[in-house]
Amino acid sequence: MKAQSIRMGVDIGGTFTDVVLENGGEQHSTKVLTTYAAPENAIIDGMHQVCAKAGVEPSEIEQIIHGTTLATNALIERRGAKTALITTEGFRDVIEMRTESRFEQYDLNLSLPDPLLPRQMRFTVPGRVNAKGEILVDLDRADVEAVVDRIAGAGFESVAVGLIHSYLNPVHEELVREVLAEKLPDVSVSISSEVSPQMREYERFNTVVANAYIMPLMASYLGRLEDRLSGEGVRCRIFLMHSGGGIISIQNAADFPVRLVESGPAGGAVFAAHIAARYGLDKVLSFDMGGTTAKICLIKNQNPKTSRVFEVARTYRFKKGSGMPISIPVIDMVEIGAGGGSLAHVDGMRQIRVGPESAGSEPGPACYGRGGQRPGVTDADLVLGKLDPNNFAGGSIQLHPDNSKTALAAHVGDTLEMDAVEAAFGVAEVVDENMANAARVHAVENGEDLSEYTMIAFGGAAPLHAGRLCEKLGVERLLVPPGAGVGSAIGFLRAPFSFEANRSVYMKLSDFDGEKIKSLLTDLKAEATGFVRTCDDVSPILSEFKVYMRYTGQGWEIPIDLTEEQAMNPDAAVFKGRFEEDYTKLFGRPVAGMDIEITVWSVNATTPPEEVSRISETGGSALVALNGTRQLFDAASTSYLDAQVIDRNSMETGERASGPAAVTEAETTIIVPASRDAIRQPDGCIDVVAKGVAQ
């Protein structure tokens, strides 16, 4: 990448579309309201704004990297294509039967979420492959043609193909695709052996169905985006952020749109990891709060934690197991419905509840003055003094405090006999506690103590709430980087080109076959590298090897990282040693006398990460100049306090502000609680630390 190249990052969120332009060492950004009917309109609007700020023409942009919530929203809102599933006889109801686990064990009236496709949209074909990949029953072409004719008559737009054990032998799925291509050339087709070649048919079938369900929508959107940009004179290549934290080509994104499901949050995690590297931090809690959701991710040794299965659209209080499992490489994070637009109400037990329903950008919270009648988190923040009604989103949106008070009173205060301020405090505390609790659970599940962590906060709403979150979690240090309001979009510009290929091949260590392993990992390396080369044919490519292992009889595996030397020269003793080492870290001790098995093999091909220079931190001694004061509600003392108002852009390196304070900028506001001080570091980060803690 040329040092002075002009690059643009774009993140479509549920409320705002963030656009960032980098021109050499300069960075320009803006936030525009997301245009749901045609998301590309907001991108074009934002592009013109940042180009005007930078003094460049859109035609000069050399690269665009894009992340979006469109795929996620289509799955949550069930707005995808009319999709059919072709599966093996006897497995028609797998996506409805789910697994034996119950996400609410003691609820006798538990209601399971509906599958993405109802039963009448699921079709079966004969033919059978066993668990070793051997063909037990041949699949006759005539049987496939008969099913495809039924699908043709029903007018389906997309077809998912998920046959039993196809991850070991895809020949039957490929036959079905061949027949579909001949008879229905205009219909989108996804086969599970390409989308998610992994064991566990429930997760695999769900993943291929989700891919097929959103494929026409994303193909249409990406095509429109290319056309609109071309019409504006932009001829550069467009890349997409994927859920695993890397970048893929627009064609790969169109073929595997399910990999875009967590693309926006993944960009945020990459952004936080970049900041962590700059400060040499090995334990970081990434906190991303936008208009619709809040995302929390653990970053250790400057690398976000990853997983190969996650859930979309959890329907029951965001409980694990109540959503739709998607089996793809993904940055592991917990996501809850807590954003600036999340709506508050009082439930039947007279408790304040916030989210997951969001006002989005249309109509938005009550304070937007766009017709919204129900109070959102932004309304509570405005009443509590966290926001300046005349300087929201850089002054582009005028906020209306009276609307907020009216909505809070009508939907919360009147029911609970509170005034608008008390109702706002209740809403803010509930949403903050929801996020704090999610962070605690995520940390416990990973065996981590959050008091040892530094929080990095970004997203339009995160700096408003991060200080209070640190108080609740016992976290002493918070970093709010420059551009925090558009952090995910900046993260896109820091991400490498990468693609992870994985495959399920079952093997016990007692049956260890070194040559087979070397051949398998070599094939996966070639597959992953091939995808990366469609994006970048110049940069060197690094390969990261991972295997998923467990003791025989256990239900789930743990990921084990291998060096290239260990992967290309497989040795059973080395594999065992690496497994026992990581198993002991997680569970305290290994289990003696049990065989070990490997279920999934993975290779991630990636271009080298961007080099990051460590900064020389300052302790902050000089007091900052004030822009004035305003009344700010302090949650710890449950009262309004006189807070300093400071323009972030006017803070000089080493200047310190004592809380309570509001550090303002165009895209967000950093709220510094009374228990904290804020210091401007040399790279522009605002370092919020507990009073009395030396830096």
C-alpha positions in Angstrom: 0.0 0.0 0.0 1.4 3.4 -1.0 2.1 5.6 2.0 0.1 8.5 0.5 -2.8 6.5 -0.9 -6.4 7.8 -0.4 -8.5 5.1 1.3 -12.1 5.2 2.6 -13.7 3.0 5.3 -17.5 2.8 5.5 -19.5 1.2 8.3 -23.3 1.0 7.9 -24.9 0.7 11.4 -28.4 0.5 12.6 -28.6 4.3 13.2 -25.6 5.9 11.6 -23.4 5.3 8.6 -19.8 6.2 9.4 -17.4 7.3 6.7 -13.7 7.8 7.2 -11.2 9.0 4.6 -7.5 8.7 5.1 -5.3 10.9 2.9 -1.7 10.1 3.8 -1.4 11.0 7.4 -4.6 12.9 7.6 -8.0 11.5 8.6 -11.4 13.0 7.9 -14.7 11.5 9.1 -18.5 12.0 9.2 -21.6 10.4 10.5 -24.8 10.4 8.4 -28.2 8.8 9.2 -28.5 5.3 7.7 -30.9 5.2 4.7 -32.7 1.9 5.2 -34.4 1.7 1.8 -31.2 2.3 -0.1 -28.1 2.1 2.2 -25.9 3.2 -0.7 -27.4 6.7 -0.6 -25.9 7.4 2.9 -22.5 6.2 1.7 -22.5 8.6 -1.3 -23.6 11.4 1.0 -20.9 10.7 3.5 -18.3 10.2 0.8 -18.9 13.7 -0.6 -18.7 15.2 2.9 -15.3 13.6 3.8 -13.9 14.4 0.3 -14.9 18.0 0.7 -13.2 18.1 4.2 -10.0 16.5 2.7 -10.1 18.7 -0.5 -10.0 15.7 -2.8 -12.4 14.4 -5.6 -14.2 11.1 -5.2 -12.4 9.9 -8.3 -9.1 10.1 -6.4 -10.1 7.4 -3.9 -7.9 4.4 -4.4 -9.5 1.8 -2.1 -12.8 1.4 -0.3 -13.3 -1.0 2.6 -16.8 -1.6 3.7 -18.6 -3.3 6.6 -22.3 -3.5 7.1 -25.1 -4.7 9.3 -27.4 -5.4 6.3 -26.8 -9.1 6.4 -27.4 -9.3 10.2 -30.5 -7.2 10.0 -31.9 -9.3 7.1 -31.6 -12.4 9.3 -33.0 -10.8 12.4 -35.9 -9.2 10.6 -36.5 -12.2 8.3 -36.2 -10.0 5.2 -34.3 -12.4 3.0 -35.0 -14.1 -0.3 -37.6 -16.8 -0.8 -35.3 -19.7 -0.1 -35.6 -23.5 -0.4 -33.4 -26.1 1.4 -32.5 -29.4 -0.3 -31.3 -32.0 2.3 -31.0 -35.7 2.7 -34.1 -37.8 3.3 -34.7 -38.1 7.0 -33.0 -34.7 7.8 -35.7 -32.3 6.7 -36.5 -31.1 10.2 -32.9 -30.7 11.5 -33.1 -26.9 11.6 -36.4 -27.0 13.4 -35.5 -29.8 15.9 -32.3 -28.0 16.8 -30.2 -29.8 19.6 -31.2 -31.2 22.9 -30.0 -28.1 24.9 -32.6 -25.8 26.4 -31.5 -22.2 26.8 -33.9 -21.7 29.8 -33.8 -25.0 31.5 -36.7 -24.5 34.0 -39.2 -22.7 31.7 -41.9 -25.3 31.2 -43.5 -23.0 28.5 -40.3 -22.4 26.6 -40.9 -21.2 23.1 -38.2 -22.1 20.6 -37.5 -19.6 17.8 -38.9 -20.5 14.4 -36.4 -21.8 11.9 -35.4 -19.5 9.1 -37.4 -21.7 6.6 -40.8 -23.3 7.3 -41.2 -27.0 6.6 -42.9 -26.5 3.2 -39.7 -24.8 2.0 -37.6 -27.8 2.9 -37.1 -30.6 0.3 -35.3 -34.0 0.5 -33.4 -36.2 -1.9 -32.3 -39.8 -1.4 -28.6 -40.8 -1.4 -26.4 -41.2 1.7 -22.8 -40.6 2.7 -21.6 -42.1 6.0 -19.4 -40.5 8.7 -16.3 -41.6 7.0 -17.2 -39.9 3.7 -18.1 -43.2 2.0 -21.1 -43.4 -0.3 -23.7 -45.8 1.2 -26.5 -45.0 -1.2 -25.9 -43.4 -4.6 -27.8 -40.2 -5.5 -29.7 -40.6 -8.7 -29.8 -37.6 -11.0 -33.5 -38.2 -11.9 -34.4 -37.9 -8.2 -32.6 -34.5 -8.0 -34.3 -33.3 -11.2 -37.8 -34.2 -9.8 -37.1 -32.1 -6.6 -35.7 -29.2 -8.7 -38.8 -29.2 -10.9 -40.9 -28.8 -7.7 -38.7 -25.9 -6.6 -39.0 -24.3 -10.0 -42.8 -24.4 -9.9 -42.8 -22.6 -6.5 -40.8 -19.6 -7.6 -37.9 -19.7 -5.2 -35.1 -17.1 -5.6 -32.4 -19.0 -3.8 -31.6 -22.6 -2.8 -29.5 -23.9 0.0 -28.1 -27.4 -0.3 -27.1 -29.2 2.9 -26.6 -33.0 2.7 -25.5 -35.2 5.6 -21.7 -35.6 5.9 -21.0 -33.5 2.8 -18.1 -31.9 4.5 -16.2 -35.2 4.1 -17.5 -35.9 0.6 -19.2 -33.2 -1.4 -20.0 -35.2 -4.6 -23.7 -35.4 -3.9 -24.0 -31.6 -3.2 -22.1 -30.8 -6.3 -24.5 -33.0 -8.3 -27.5 -31.1 -6.9 -25.8 -27.7 -7.7 -25.1 -28.9 -11.3 -28.8 -29.8 -11.8 -29.9 -26.5 -10.3 -27.5 -24.6 -12.6 -29.0 -26.3 -15.6 -32.7 -26.0 -14.8 -32.7 -22.7 -12.8 -29.7 -20.7 -14.0 -31.1 -17.4 -12.5 -31.5 -18.9 -9.0 -28.8 -18.3 -6.3 -27.3 -21.6 -5.0 -25.3 -22.2 -1.8 -23.8 -25.6 -0.9 -22.8 -26.4 2.7 -19.5 -28.1 1.7 -18.3 -24.8 0.5 -20.0 -22.4 2.9 -19.2 -24.3 6.1 -17.4 -27.6 5.6 -17.7 -28.7 9.3 -19.3 -31.4 11.3 -22.6 -30.9 13.3 -25.4 -30.8 10.8 -27.6 -28.4 12.7 -25.0 -25.6 12.7 -23.9 -26.4 9.1 -27.5 -26.5 7.7 -28.4 -23.3 9.5 -25.3 -21.6 8.1 -25.9 -22.6 4.5 -29.6 -21.6 4.8 -28.6 -18.2 6.1 -26.1 -17.8 3.3 -28.7 -18.6 0.7 -31.3 -16.5 2.4 -29.3 -13.2 2.2 -27.3 -13.9 -1.0 -29.7 -12.2 -3.4 -30.2 -9.3 -1.1 -26.4 -8.7 -0.7 -25.7 -9.3 -4.4 -28.3 -6.7 -5.3 -26.9 -4.2 -2.8 -23.3 -4.7 -3.7 -24.2 -4.3 -7.4 -26.1 -1.1 -6.7 -23.2 0.2 -4.6 -20.7 -0.4 -7.4 -23.0 1.3 -9.9 -23.6 4.3 -7.7 -19.9 4.7 -7.0 -19.0 4.3 -10.6 -21.6 7.0 -11.4 -19.7 9.3 -9.0 -16.4 8.7 -10.8 -15.1 6.2 -8.3 -13.3 3.4 -10.1 -11.3 1.8 -7.3 -11.8 -1.7 -6.0 -14.2 -2.3 -3.2 -13.5 -4.7 -0.4 -15.6 -6.1 2.4 -14.8 -6.6 6.1 -15.6 -10.2 7.2 -16.6 -11.4 10.6 -13.2 -13.0 11.3 -11.4 -9.6 11.3 -10.0 -9.5 7.8 -10.9 -8.2 4.3 -12.2 -10.1 1.3 -13.0 -9.1 -2.3 -16.5 -8.0 -3.2 -17.0 -11.2 -5.3 -16.1 -13.4 -2.4 -18.5 -11.4 -0.2 -21.3 -11.9 -2.8 -20.6 -15.6 -2.8 -20.4 -16.0 1.0 -22.5 -13.1 2.4 -22.9 -15.0 5.7 -19.3 -14.1 6.4 -20.4 -10.5 6.6 -22.8 -11.0 9.5 -20.5 -9.5 12.1 -18.4 -7.4 9.8 -19.0 -4.0 11.6 -18.2 -5.2 15.1 -15.2 -7.1 13.8 -13.8 -3.8 12.5 -14.2 -2.3 15.9 -12.2 -5.2 17.5 -9.4 -4.7 15.0 -9.4 -1.0 15.8 -9.1 -1.7 19.5 -6.3 -4.3 18.9 -4.4 -1.6 17.0 -4.7 0.8 19.9 -3.6 -2.0 22.3 -0.5 -2.6 20.3 0.3 1.2 20.3 0.2 1.1 24.1 1.8 -2.3 24.6 -1.3 -3.6 26.4 -1.8 -7.3 26.6 -5.2 -7.3 28.3 -7.8 -5.1 26.8 -11.6 -5.0 27.0 -13.0 -3.6 23.8 -16.3 -1.7 24.3 -18.2 -0.7 21.1 -21.6 1.0 21.6 -23.5 2.4 18.7 -27.1 3.3 18.0 -28.5 -0.2 18.2 -26.2 -2.6 20.0 -23.2 -2.8 22.3 -20.3 -5.2 21.6 -17.8 -6.4 24.2 -14.6 -8.3 23.2 -11.6 -9.6 25.1 -8.3 -8.8 23.4 -5.2 -10.6 24.7 -1.7 -10.0 23.5 -3.1 -7.5 20.9 -5.2 -10.2 19.2 -9.0 -10.4 19.5 -10.3 -13.8 20.7 -11.8 -15.8 17.8 -14.4 -18.5 17.5 -15.9 -20.7 14.7 -19.5 -20.6 15.8 -21.7 -17.7 17.0 -25.4 -16.9 17.2 -27.5 -14.4 15.4 -30.8 -13.0 16.5 -31.0 -14.3 20.1 -34.7 -14.2 20.9 -34.8 -14.8 24.7 -33.0 -12.1 26.7 -29.9 -12.6 24.6 -29.4 -16.0 26.2 -26.9 -18.4 24.5 -28.8 -21.1 22.6 -31.9 -18.9 21.8 -30.5 -17.7 18.5 -29.5 -19.0 15.1 -26.1 -20.7 15.1 -23.8 -19.6 12.3 -20.7 -21.8 11.8 -18.0 -19.5 10.3 -14.8 -17.9 11.6 -15.7 -14.9 13.7 -14.2 -12.6 16.3 -15.6 -13.8 19.6 -17.7 -11.1 21.3 -20.8 -10.7 23.3 -23.4 -8.4 21.7 -26.5 -7.0 23.5 -29.3 -4.7 22.4 -28.0 -1.7 24.1 -27.3 1.3 21.9 -28.3 5.0 21.8 -31.5 4.1 20.0 -32.5 1.2 22.3 -36.0 1.8 23.6 -37.0 1.8 27.3 -40.2 0.5 28.8 -41.6 -0.8 32.1 -42.4 -4.5 32.1 -45.2 -6.3 33.9 -43.1 -6.5 37.1 -42.6 -2.8 37.2 -39.0 -3.1 36.2 -37.3 -0.8 33.7 -36.2 -2.7 30.6 -34.0 -1.3 27.8 -33.8 -2.9 24.3 -33.3 -5.0 22.3 -35.9 -3.0 20.2 -34.3 0.1 18.8 -35.6 3.3 17.3 -32.8 3.2 14.7 -32.6 6.4 12.5 -36.2 6.2 11.3 -37.8 7.7 13.4 -35.0 7.6 16.0 -35.2 8.5 19.7 -37.8 11.1 20.8 -35.2 13.8 21.0 -34.4 13.6 17.2 -37.8 15.3 16.5 -38.5 12.9 13.7 -41.7 11.4 15.0 -40.3 9.0 17.6 -42.6 8.9 20.7 -40.8 6.4 22.9 -37.7 7.1 24.9 -34.3 5.7 23.9 -31.0 5.7 25.7 -30.0 8.9 23.9 -33.1 10.6 25.5 -31.8 9.6 29.0 -28.3 10.8 28.2 -29.6 14.1 27.0 -31.7 14.7 30.2 -28.7 13.7 32.3 -26.6 16.4 30.7 -24.2 14.0 28.8 -25.1 15.5 25.5 -25.3 19.1 24.1 -28.5 19.4 22.2 -26.9 22.0 19.9 -23.8 20.0 19.1 -25.0 16.5 18.4 -23.3 14.6 15.5 -21.2 17.7 14.9 -24.2 20.0 15.0 -25.9 18.2 12.1 -28.8 17.0 14.3 -30.7 19.4 16.6 -31.8 17.5 19.7 -35.0 18.4 21.6 -34.7 17.9 25.4 -38.4 18.6 26.0 -39.3 15.6 23.7 -37.0 13.4 25.8 -38.6 14.5 29.1 -42.1 14.0 27.8 -41.3 10.5 26.4 -39.4 9.4 29.6 -42.3 10.6 31.8 -45.0 8.9 29.6 -43.3 5.5 29.2 -41.3 5.2 32.4 -41.8 7.9 35.0 -45.6 8.0 35.2 -45.8 4.2 35.7 -43.2 4.2 38.4 -44.1 7.6 40.0 -40.8 9.2 39.0 -40.0 12.6 37.4 -38.2 12.7 34.1 -34.7 13.0 35.6 -35.2 10.0 37.9 -36.6 8.0 35.0 -33.6 9.0 32.8 -31.2 7.9 35.7 -33.1 4.6 35.9 -32.8 4.0 32.2 -29.1 4.9 32.1 -28.3 2.7 35.1 -30.2 -0.3 33.7 -28.5 -0.1 30.3 -25.1 0.3 32.0 -25.7 -2.6 34.4 -26.8 -4.8 31.4 -23.5 -4.0 29.7 -21.4 -4.5 32.8 -23.1 -7.8 33.5 -22.5 -9.0 29.9 -18.8 -8.1 30.3 -18.6 -10.0 33.7 -20.2 -13.1 32.2 -17.9 -13.0 29.1 -14.9 -12.6 31.3 -15.9 -15.5 33.6 -16.6 -17.8 30.7 -13.0 -17.1 29.5 -11.4 -17.3 33.0 -10.4 -13.7 33.1 -10.3 -11.0 35.8 -11.5 -7.7 34.4 -9.7 -5.6 37.1 -6.5 -6.5 35.3 -7.8 -5.1 32.0 -7.8 -1.7 30.3 -11.0 -0.7 28.5 -10.9 0.8 25.0 -14.1 2.5 24.1 -15.4 3.6 20.7 -18.7 3.9 18.8 -20.9 7.0 19.0 -22.4 6.1 22.4 -19.6 4.2 24.1 -17.6 7.2 25.4 -20.8 8.5 27.1 -21.2 5.3 29.1 -17.6 3.8 29.4 -16.6 5.8 32.5 -19.6 4.5 34.5 -18.9 1.0 33.1 -15.4 1.1 34.4 -16.7 2.1 37.9 -19.0 -0.9 37.9 -16.4 -3.3 36.7 -13.5 -2.1 38.8 -11.5 -1.2 35.7 -9.0 1.6 36.5 -8.0 2.7 33.0 -10.1 3.7 29.9 -8.7 4.8 26.6 -10.9 6.7 24.1 -8.9 6.9 20.8 -9.2 9.7 18.2 -12.0 9.0 15.9 -13.8 6.9 18.5 -17.2 7.8 17.1 -16.3 6.1 13.9 -14.0 3.4 15.3 -15.3 0.5 13.3 -14.8 2.3 10.0 -11.2 3.2 11.1 -10.7 -0.5 12.0 -11.5 -1.5 8.4 -8.5 0.5 7.3 -6.3 -1.3 9.7 -7.4 -4.8 8.9 -5.3 -7.2 6.8 -6.6 -9.1 3.8 -7.4 -12.6 5.2 -9.4 -15.7 4.7 -9.8 -18.7 6.9 -10.4 -22.2 5.4 -11.5 -25.0 7.6 -12.6 -28.6 7.3 -13.9 -31.3 9.6 -11.8 -34.5 9.4 -12.1 -36.7 12.5 -8.9 -38.2 13.9 -7.8 -39.7 17.2 -4.2 -39.2 18.4 -4.0 -43.0 18.8 -4.6 -43.2 15.0 -2.4 -40.2 14.2 -1.5 -40.0 10.5 1.2 -37.4 9.9 1.1 -37.6 6.1 -2.7 -37.2 5.9 -2.5 -34.2 8.2 0.3 -32.6 6.2 -1.7 -33.1 3.0 -4.9 -31.7 4.6 -3.3 -28.6 6.0 -1.4 -28.0 2.7 -4.7 -28.1 0.8 -6.3 -25.7 3.3 -3.4 -23.3 3.1 -3.7 -23.3 -0.7 -7.4 -22.6 -0.5 -7.1 -19.8 2.0 -4.1 -18.2 0.1 -6.1 -18.4 -3.1 -8.9 -16.3 -1.6 -6.4 -13.7 -0.3 -4.7 -13.5 -3.7 -8.0 -12.3 -5.3 -7.6 -9.2 -3.1 -3.8 -8.6 -3.0 -1.4 -10.2 -5.5 1.7 -8.4 -4.1 2.0 -8.6 -0.3 3.5 -11.6 1.4 1.0 -14.0 3.0 1.3 -15.5 6.4 -0.4 -18.7 7.4 -1.9 -19.3 10.8 -2.7 -23.0 11.7 -5.3 -24.1 14.2 -6.8 -27.4 15.2 -9.8 -28.1 17.4 -9.2 -30.9 20.0 -11.0 -32.6 22.9 -10.8 -35.7 25.0 -12.7 -38.6 23.5 -16.3 -38.4 24.6 -16.4 -34.7 25.3 -19.1 -32.6 23.5 -17.0 -29.6 22.4 -13.5 -28.8 21.4 -10.9 -26.1 22.3 -8.8 -24.3 19.7 -5.1 -25.1 19.6 -2.7 -22.9 17.8 0.2 -24.5 15.9 3.3 -23.0 14.4 3.9 -23.6 10.7 6.7 -26.0 11.6 4.4 -28.0 13.9 1.7 -28.1 11.3 3.9 -29.1 8.3 5.8 -31.7 10.3 3.0 -33.2 12.4 4.0 -35.1 15.5 1.5 -36.8 17.8 3.5 -35.9 21.0 3.7 -32.2 20.0 -0.1 -32.1 19.3 -0.8 -33.8 22.7 1.6 -31.4 24.5 0.0 -28.3 23.0 -3.5 -29.6 23.8 -2.7 -30.4 27.4 -1.0 -27.1 27.9 -4.1 -25.1 26.7 -6.6 -27.5 28.4 -4.8 -26.9 31.7 -5.0 -23.1 31.3 -8.7 -23.4 30.9 -9.7 -26.2 33.3 -6.8 -26.4 35.8 -5.4 -29.8 34.9 -5.3 -32.4 32.1 -7.2 -35.7 32.2 -4.9 -38.7 32.5 -5.4 -41.9 30.6 -7.9 -40.5 28.0 -7.4 -40.5 24.2 -7.5 -37.2 22.4 -9.3 -36.4 19.2 -9.2 -33.7 16.5 -12.4 -32.6 14.8 -11.7 -29.5 12.8 -8.6 -28.2 11.0 -8.1 -24.6 10.1 -5.7 -22.4 8.2 -6.0 -18.6 8.1 -4.1 -16.9 5.3 -3.4 -13.2 6.0 -1.3 -10.3 4.8 1.1 -9.0 7.5 -0.4 -6.7 10.1 0.2 -3.0 9.9 3.4 -2.0 11.8 2.5 -0.1 15.0 5.0 2.1 16.8 4.8 2.3 20.6 4.0 5.7 22.0 5.8 7.5 24.9 3.0 8.0 27.4 2.6 11.0 29.6 1.4 11.3 33.1 -0.5 14.5 32.6 0.4 17.4 34.9 -0.9 20.7 33.3 -4.6 21.6 33.7 -6.6 21.9 30.6 -8.3 25.1 29.5 -12.1 25.0 29.9 -14.8 25.8 27.5 -17.3 26.4 30.3 -19.3 24.2 32.6 -22.7 22.5 32.5 -24.8 20.4 34.8 -24.0 16.7 34.6 -25.7 14.0 36.5 -23.2 11.9 38.4 -24.5 8.3 38.9 -22.3 7.5 41.8 -23.6 10.4 43.9 -27.1 10.4 42.3 -27.0 14.2 41.9 -26.2 16.9 39.3 -22.6 18.3 39.6 -20.9 21.2 37.9 -18.9 19.6 35.1 -16.1 21.0 33.1 -16.7 21.2 29.4 -13.6 20.7 27.3 -13.1 20.8 23.5 -11.1 17.6 22.8 -9.4 19.3 19.8 -8.0 22.0 22.1 -6.5 19.6 24.6 -2.7 19.6 24.3 -0.5 16.5 25.0 -0.1 16.0 28.8 -3.0 18.2 29.8 -5.2 16.8 32.5 -8.9 17.4 33.2 -10.4 16.4 36.6 -13.8 14.8 36.6 -16.7 15.4 36.4 -16.1 16.6 32.9 -17.5 16.3 29.4 -14.8 16.2 26.6 -16.7 17.1 23.4 -15.9 16.4 19.8 -17.9 16.3 16.6 -18.9 12.6 16.7 -19.2 11.8 20.4 -18.7 13.1 23.9 -16.4 11.5 26.6 -18.1 11.6 30.0 -15.4 11.7 32.8 -17.1 10.7 36.1 -16.2 12.5 39.3 -14.0 9.5 40.3 -11.7 9.9 37.2 -9.3 12.2 35.5 -8.7 12.6 31.8 -5.2 13.0 30.2 -4.4 13.6 26.6 -1.8 11.2 25.4 0.7 12.1 22.5 -1.3 10.1 19.9 -4.5 12.0 20.8 -6.1 9.3 23.0 -8.0 10.5 26.0 -6.7 8.4 28.9 -9.4 8.3 31.6 -7.9 7.0 34.9 -9.1 6.6 38.4 -8.1 9.5 40.6 -4.9 8.8 42.4 -3.7 6.2 39.8 -0.3 7.3 38.4 0.3 6.8 34.7 
